[in-house]
Amino acid sequence: RAGAAAGCQEALFTLGDKPELRYKQARQELDDMGYASTIDYLAAMCELVRTETGLLPHANPGVMSREELALLRRCCASQGIMLESAAERLCERGGPHFGSPDKHPAARLETLRLAGELAIPFTTGILIGIGETREERVEALQALQVLHRQYGHLQEIIIQNFRAKADTLMAASLEPADDELKWTIAVARIIFGAEMNIQAPPNLTARYADLIAAGINDWGGISPVTPDHVNPEAPWPQIESLRASTAVAGKNLVERMTLYPAYALDPARWLDAAMASAVLAASDASGLARA
């Protein structure tokens, strides 16, 4: 409700993969509330938020089955999962994804493929600076391009730079240089062409103009009421300040919904009937957020 009052468009649900399989407390609380799984609980909360506030839900709960994706399609305007990397070696002992089976590239690519079959507007991207090579970044982007060519459902590619966090195994790891971020954005733009939406989080850099020049056309979600829960140490920029910085780079900052205009303007293909009216109410004639 605070988000709706502040003029937000989207309610982002981002969470770990099926915590009830690992944590007894998560399983017990789901049982107490009467939900078979975290995904079932998530779907109910997405529907509640939409009906109570009018915000459009976007769900990012990790690896999912066809049935789970389909369930969320009925109550979400869009969904997403970060590929992060297609390099299987990062899942080996000593790698950043060791011990996290849901981080395996094959599992994440299968979720992305199923989302394409179900015609779900999907957000994805890669994480740079976790030990991958430039060649492996290209391979990850090409794997995403193959899926997008087949289904057309990848509405956004995020190029996110790794940030070291205290109390984690990678706390002492070096963060990628700005030139690596710009290089990867430029390569993504070359691979996907002019039509793809390419994003870099604005709270993880201070060089806005450089990222625009490298090839991004989107800043992603910026909240006036909540922190970036994934990177809480990095505060969001003030929107008017970001608008001014974007203008200096020769671009206009406009507000969109959680799904991009091309998808909002074709609801018969990309939206469940239950979501189509909510998206229509939130959008203008261009498929952007209604002012």
C-alpha positions as CSV (number, residue, x, y, z in Angstrom):
1,R,0.0,0.0,0.0
2,A,2.9,2.3,0.7
3,G,4.2,1.6,-2.8
4,A,0.8,2.3,-4.4
5,A,0.6,5.6,-2.5
6,A,4.1,6.5,-3.7
7,G,3.1,5.9,-7.3
8,C,4.9,2.6,-7.8
9,Q,3.8,0.3,-10.7
10,E,5.3,-3.0,-9.7
11,A,5.5,-5.4,-6.7
12,L,8.6,-7.4,-7.1
13,F,8.7,-10.8,-5.3
14,T,12.3,-12.1,-5.3
15,L,13.1,-15.1,-3.2
16,G,15.3,-18.2,-2.9
17,D,14.6,-21.5,-4.6
18,K,12.0,-23.6,-2.6
19,P,13.3,-22.9,1.0
20,E,10.9,-25.5,2.4
21,L,13.2,-28.2,1.0
22,R,16.1,-27.0,3.1
23,Y,14.7,-25.3,6.1
24,K,12.3,-27.1,8.6
25,Q,10.9,-23.7,9.7
26,A,9.9,-22.8,6.2
27,R,8.1,-26.1,5.7
28,Q,6.4,-25.8,9.1
29,E,5.1,-22.3,8.4
30,L,3.8,-23.3,5.0
31,D,1.9,-26.2,6.7
32,D,0.6,-23.9,9.3
33,M,-0.8,-21.4,6.7
34,G,-2.2,-24.2,4.5
35,Y,0.1,-23.9,1.5
36,A,1.6,-26.9,-0.3
37,S,4.7,-25.0,-1.4
38,T,6.4,-21.6,-1.4
39,I,5.2,-21.2,-5.0
40,D,1.6,-21.7,-3.9
41,Y,2.0,-19.2,-1.2
42,L,3.7,-16.8,-3.6
43,A,0.8,-17.1,-6.1
44,A,-1.7,-16.3,-3.4
45,M,0.3,-13.2,-2.3
46,C,0.7,-12.0,-5.8
47,E,-3.1,-12.1,-6.3
48,L,-3.7,-10.4,-3.0
49,V,-1.3,-7.6,-3.8
50,R,-2.8,-7.1,-7.2
51,T,-6.4,-7.0,-6.0
52,E,-5.7,-4.9,-2.9
53,T,-3.2,-2.3,-4.3
54,G,-3.4,-2.4,-8.1
55,L,0.3,-3.0,-8.3
56,L,1.4,-5.5,-11.0
57,P,3.3,-8.4,-9.5
58,H,6.6,-9.6,-11.0
59,A,7.8,-13.0,-9.5
60,N,11.4,-14.1,-9.4
61,P,11.4,-17.3,-7.3
62,G,14.2,-19.3,-9.0
63,V,14.0,-22.5,-10.9
64,M,10.4,-23.6,-11.7
65,S,8.5,-26.4,-13.3
66,R,6.0,-25.9,-16.1
67,E,3.1,-26.2,-13.6
68,E,4.6,-23.6,-11.3
69,L,5.2,-21.1,-14.1
70,A,1.7,-21.6,-15.4
71,L,0.3,-21.0,-11.9
72,L,2.2,-17.7,-11.5
73,R,1.2,-16.6,-15.1
74,R,-2.4,-16.3,-13.8
75,C,-1.5,-13.7,-11.2
76,C,1.7,-12.0,-12.5
77,A,2.3,-9.6,-15.3
78,S,5.8,-10.9,-15.8
79,Q,8.3,-13.3,-14.3
80,G,12.1,-13.7,-14.3
81,I,15.2,-15.7,-13.4
82,M,18.8,-14.6,-13.8
83,L,20.8,-17.1,-15.8
84,E,23.9,-15.5,-14.1
85,S,26.3,-17.7,-16.1
86,A,26.2,-20.7,-18.6
87,A,29.6,-21.9,-17.4
88,E,29.2,-25.2,-15.7
89,R,32.7,-25.1,-14.2
90,L,31.4,-22.4,-11.8
91,C,29.3,-25.1,-10.1
92,E,32.4,-27.2,-9.4
93,R,34.0,-27.4,-5.9
94,G,35.6,-24.0,-5.2
95,G,33.3,-22.2,-7.6
96,P,30.7,-19.6,-6.6
97,H,27.8,-21.9,-7.4
98,F,29.1,-25.1,-5.8
99,G,26.5,-26.7,-3.6
100,S,23.6,-24.7,-5.2
101,P,22.0,-27.1,-7.7
102,D,19.4,-24.5,-8.7
103,K,22.2,-22.3,-9.9
104,H,23.2,-25.0,-12.5
105,P,22.9,-23.4,-16.0
106,A,20.9,-26.3,-17.4
107,A,18.2,-26.0,-14.7
108,R,17.9,-22.2,-15.3
109,L,17.9,-22.5,-19.1
110,E,15.1,-25.1,-18.8
111,T,13.0,-22.7,-16.7
112,L,13.6,-20.1,-19.4
113,R,12.6,-22.5,-22.1
114,L,9.4,-23.5,-20.4
115,A,8.6,-19.9,-19.9
116,G,8.9,-19.4,-23.7
117,E,6.6,-22.3,-24.4
118,L,4.0,-20.7,-22.0
119,A,4.4,-17.2,-23.5
120,I,5.4,-15.5,-20.3
121,P,7.2,-12.1,-20.6
122,F,10.5,-12.9,-18.9
123,T,13.4,-11.0,-17.5
124,T,16.8,-12.6,-17.3
125,G,20.5,-11.7,-17.5
126,I,24.0,-12.5,-16.4
127,L,26.1,-11.6,-13.4
128,I,29.6,-10.6,-14.2
129,G,32.7,-10.7,-12.0
130,I,32.1,-14.1,-10.3
131,G,35.1,-15.9,-11.9
132,E,33.8,-16.2,-15.5
133,T,35.8,-15.3,-18.6
134,R,34.7,-12.8,-21.3
135,E,34.2,-15.8,-23.6
136,E,31.9,-17.4,-21.1
137,R,29.8,-14.2,-20.9
138,V,29.4,-14.3,-24.6
139,E,28.3,-18.0,-24.4
140,A,25.7,-17.2,-21.8
141,L,24.3,-14.3,-23.9
142,Q,24.2,-16.5,-26.9
143,A,22.3,-19.2,-25.0
144,L,19.7,-16.6,-24.1
145,Q,19.6,-15.4,-27.7
146,V,18.8,-18.9,-29.0
147,L,15.8,-19.1,-26.6
148,H,14.6,-15.6,-27.5
149,R,14.8,-16.3,-31.3
150,Q,12.6,-19.4,-30.8
151,Y,10.0,-17.9,-28.4
152,G,10.4,-14.1,-28.4
153,H,9.6,-13.9,-24.6
154,L,12.8,-12.4,-23.2
155,Q,11.7,-8.8,-22.7
156,E,14.9,-7.7,-20.9
157,I,18.5,-8.7,-20.5
158,I,20.2,-7.5,-17.3
159,I,23.9,-7.0,-17.1
160,Q,24.6,-7.0,-13.4
161,N,28.0,-6.4,-11.8
162,F,29.0,-8.6,-8.8
163,R,29.3,-6.8,-5.5
164,A,31.2,-8.4,-2.7
165,K,29.2,-8.8,0.6
166,A,30.4,-9.3,4.1
167,D,29.8,-12.6,5.7
168,T,29.8,-14.5,2.4
169,L,32.3,-16.9,0.9
170,M,33.1,-14.2,-1.8
171,A,33.5,-11.3,0.7
172,A,37.1,-10.8,-0.3
173,S,36.6,-11.3,-4.0
174,L,37.4,-8.4,-6.4
175,E,34.5,-6.6,-8.0
176,P,34.6,-6.2,-11.8
177,A,36.0,-3.0,-13.2
178,D,33.7,-0.4,-14.9
179,D,35.3,-1.3,-18.3
180,E,34.2,-4.9,-17.9
181,L,30.7,-3.8,-17.3
182,K,30.7,-1.5,-20.3
183,W,32.3,-4.2,-22.5
184,T,29.7,-6.7,-21.6
185,I,26.8,-4.3,-22.1
186,A,28.2,-3.5,-25.6
187,V,28.5,-7.1,-26.5
188,A,25.0,-7.8,-25.3
189,R,23.7,-5.0,-27.5
190,I,25.6,-6.4,-30.5
191,I,24.3,-9.9,-29.9
192,F,20.7,-9.0,-29.4
193,G,20.4,-6.0,-31.7
194,A,18.5,-2.8,-31.4
195,E,15.1,-4.2,-30.3
196,M,16.2,-5.9,-27.0
197,N,15.8,-4.0,-23.7
198,I,19.2,-4.1,-22.0
199,Q,19.5,-3.0,-18.3
200,A,22.1,-2.3,-15.8
201,P,21.1,-1.5,-12.2
202,P,21.8,2.2,-11.5
203,N,22.5,1.7,-7.8
204,L,25.6,-0.5,-8.6
205,T,27.4,2.2,-10.5
206,A,28.0,6.0,-10.6
207,R,28.8,6.2,-14.3
208,Y,25.4,6.6,-15.8
209,A,26.4,8.2,-19.1
210,D,29.0,5.6,-19.8
211,L,26.5,2.8,-19.4
212,I,24.0,4.5,-21.7
213,A,26.8,5.0,-24.3
214,A,27.7,1.3,-24.0
215,G,24.2,0.3,-25.0
216,I,21.6,0.1,-22.2
217,N,18.1,1.6,-22.6
218,D,16.7,0.8,-19.2
219,W,17.5,1.3,-15.5
220,G,15.2,-1.4,-14.1
221,G,13.0,-0.9,-11.1
222,I,13.8,1.9,-8.6
223,S,11.8,2.0,-5.4
224,P,11.0,5.1,-3.3
225,V,9.8,2.9,-0.4
226,T,12.0,-0.2,-0.2
227,P,15.8,-0.9,-0.4
228,D,17.4,-3.1,-3.0
229,H,17.0,-6.3,-0.9
230,V,19.6,-8.1,-3.0
231,N,22.2,-5.3,-2.6
232,P,21.0,-3.4,0.5
233,E,24.3,-1.7,0.8
234,A,23.7,0.2,-2.4
235,P,20.9,2.8,-2.1
236,W,18.7,3.6,-5.0
237,P,19.3,6.9,-6.8
238,Q,16.7,9.6,-6.5
239,I,14.5,9.4,-9.5
240,E,14.7,13.1,-10.4
241,S,18.5,12.9,-10.1
242,L,18.6,9.9,-12.4
243,R,16.3,11.7,-14.8
244,A,18.7,14.6,-14.9
245,S,21.7,12.3,-15.4
246,T,19.9,10.5,-18.2
247,A,19.0,13.8,-19.9
248,V,22.7,14.8,-19.8
249,A,23.4,11.6,-21.8
250,G,20.9,12.7,-24.4
251,K,18.1,10.4,-23.4
252,N,14.6,10.8,-21.8
253,L,13.6,8.9,-18.7
254,V,10.0,7.6,-19.0
255,E,8.1,5.2,-16.7
256,R,7.2,1.7,-17.8
257,M,5.3,-1.2,-16.2
258,T,6.9,-4.5,-15.1
259,L,6.3,-5.7,-18.6
260,Y,7.6,-3.8,-21.6
261,P,5.3,-2.0,-24.1
262,A,5.5,-4.6,-26.9
263,Y,4.2,-7.2,-24.5
264,A,1.6,-5.0,-22.9
265,L,0.2,-4.1,-26.3
266,D,-0.3,-7.8,-27.3
267,P,-2.2,-9.2,-24.3
268,A,-3.9,-12.0,-26.2
269,R,-0.5,-13.6,-26.7
270,W,1.4,-12.6,-23.6
271,L,-1.0,-12.3,-20.7
272,D,-3.5,-14.5,-18.9
273,A,-7.1,-13.2,-19.2
274,A,-7.1,-12.4,-15.5
275,M,-4.1,-10.1,-15.9
276,A,-5.0,-8.4,-19.1
277,S,-7.5,-6.0,-17.6
278,A,-5.1,-5.0,-14.8
279,V,-2.4,-4.3,-17.3
280,L,-4.8,-2.3,-19.5
281,A,-5.8,-0.2,-16.5
282,A,-2.2,0.5,-15.7
283,S,-0.9,1.4,-19.2
284,D,-1.3,4.2,-21.6
285,A,-1.8,3.9,-25.4
286,S,1.9,3.4,-26.0
287,G,2.1,0.4,-23.5
288,L,4.0,2.5,-21.0
289,A,2.9,3.3,-17.5
290,R,-0.2,5.5,-17.3
291,A,0.6,8.8,-15.9
